[in-house]
Amino acid sequence: YNNQIWSEIQLAARNSKANIIVFEGRALNQEDDENQHNLIYDLAVKFSCDGYVLFSSHIANYVSVKNLREFTRQFTGQPVPVISLSLVIPEAINLVVDNVAGMKELIRHCVDVHQYRRFAFIGGPENHGEAIERKRAFDEELTKNQIKVSPELVFHGDFSPRAGYQAV
């Protein structure tokens, strides 16, 4: 969904005749070559900006909430607005998804409309806030409908297409 959000941000900027600069970093503390992309965060802080939009959910795939807050202080400590997408950062303007309601509605639809009784779960990292909320809502709604999920049908990835492909 990141691509859709960026498309909308670009459209809004164009319509407002505003300029945007994208500092495209990756998730913090990845175990592969993706970490080299994160040098861009140093440049983003040094570059004079009127505000920042952080994909906090993506940035936090492999770090704790505490580590995310430490990282974001370099942005929130500046006298400009900071928008955090998907995860709450107390010093920022937060735009979050209601993961619980969305997941429960999805499960209810699958059960009530399509009469599905066998489910798999492909989630994000086990310690990721959004992934935890989605899994909890998934479990609660299936329990409410007296549906059990086999443990071999539960997978945890990193929200990447590659991880989804591997899980399937």
N, C-alpha and C positions, 0 to 999 in steps of 0.2 A: 504493500500500500504506500510505501515511501514515494514511489514514482508519481502516483496520483496526487499526493499532497504537494510535491514539488511543482507539478504542472499547475496546480491551482494557485500556489504562491507566485509563480512566474506570471500567470495570467493577471492576477491582482496587481502585481507590480507594474506590469505593462499598462494596464488600464489606469493606474494612478500616476503614471510617468515617473515611477521610482526605480532606482537601480538596486539590483541585488547582486551580491557576490557569494558564490557557493564555495565554502571550504569543506571539501568532501573527505572527511575522516572516516574511520571505521570504528568498530566496537573496541573498547579498551581491553587490554590484556589477552588478546587472541593468541593462540599458540602457533600460528603460522606466519607467513610473510605479510599478512594483512596489516600488522602493526606498523610497518614502514609508512603507511598512509597517514598515520596519526601525528606525524611531524607537522602536518598542516594546522593542527590546533594551536601550536605556538605562533604561527603566522597570523591566525585569526585574532588572537589576543593583541598582537602588536599593531594590527591594521586598524585604523580609525573607522569604527562602524557606529551607526546610529541605533543599532540593536542587534540581537542575535536570536535565531530560532534554532533550538537544539532538539534533535531527535533522541531525546534522553533514553527512551526505551531501547533503541538500537545501540546507543553508546554503552549501555549498562548490561549488555548480554552476558559478560563474564566478570562483572565486578559487583561488589556489595553496594547497598544503598549508601553506606558511609563513604566508600571510595568514589561513588558517583558524585556525592555532595562535595567532596574535596576537589574533584576535578572541575565541577561547575562553578566553584567559587572564583576562578579566574575570569569568568564571564559575569556572574552576578555581582562581583565586587566592583564592577565599573558603573558609572552613572548613566547607564542606558538600559532600556527595557530588554529583558530576556524572556523568551517564550520557551517553555518546556513542553514537548509533545509526548504524551502517553504516560509519563511518570511525574509524580509530584515532587517538585523542588521548591521548598518553602519560600525562597527568595525570588522566585520567578512567577511569571504569569503561566498558569498551567492549563493545558488543553488535554483532557483525558477521555478515554473511552470507557463506557460502562461495560467492562468485560463480563461481569456476572450476569447482568440482564441479557446481553447479547447471546452468550453461550446458552443460557437457560431457554431463551426463545428459540434458538436453533434446534436444541434437543426436543423441545415440545413439538415443534413443527415436524421434525423427522418422525417422531413417535405417533402423533395424532393424525397428521395428513398422509404420511407415507407408510405408516405402520411398521417402521423399522424396529427391530429388536436386537440387532447385533451391531455393536459400535467398536471403532478403534479410536484412539486419541493420539494425535501427533502434536506435541506441544513444544514450547521453547525450553530453554535451560531450566533445570529443576529449581534453581534458586532465584529466578527472575520473577519480579513482582507480577507482571501481567500474566506470565505463564502459570504462576501459582493460582491467581484468581480464576483463570479459565478452567484449569483442571479441577479446582474445588467446585465450581459451578456445574461442570460436566458431571462430576461424581454425584453431587446433590440431586440434580435433576434426574439422572438415571436411577438413583436409589428411590426417589419419589415414585418412579414408574416401575419399580421392582425389576430393574434390568441390571444384570451384572456384566462387567467387562473383564474379559480374560486378561491377566497380566501381560501375556505375550502380545497383546494388541495395544499396549501403551508405549509410546516412544517419546523421547525428549531430544530435540535438536537445538538449533540455534537461530531459527526463523529464516534460514537461507533456503533458496530453492534446492540446493545440493542436499541439505539435511532432509528436506521433505521427500526428495527422490529416494534417498537411502532408506528412509523409514518405510516408504511404500514398497 
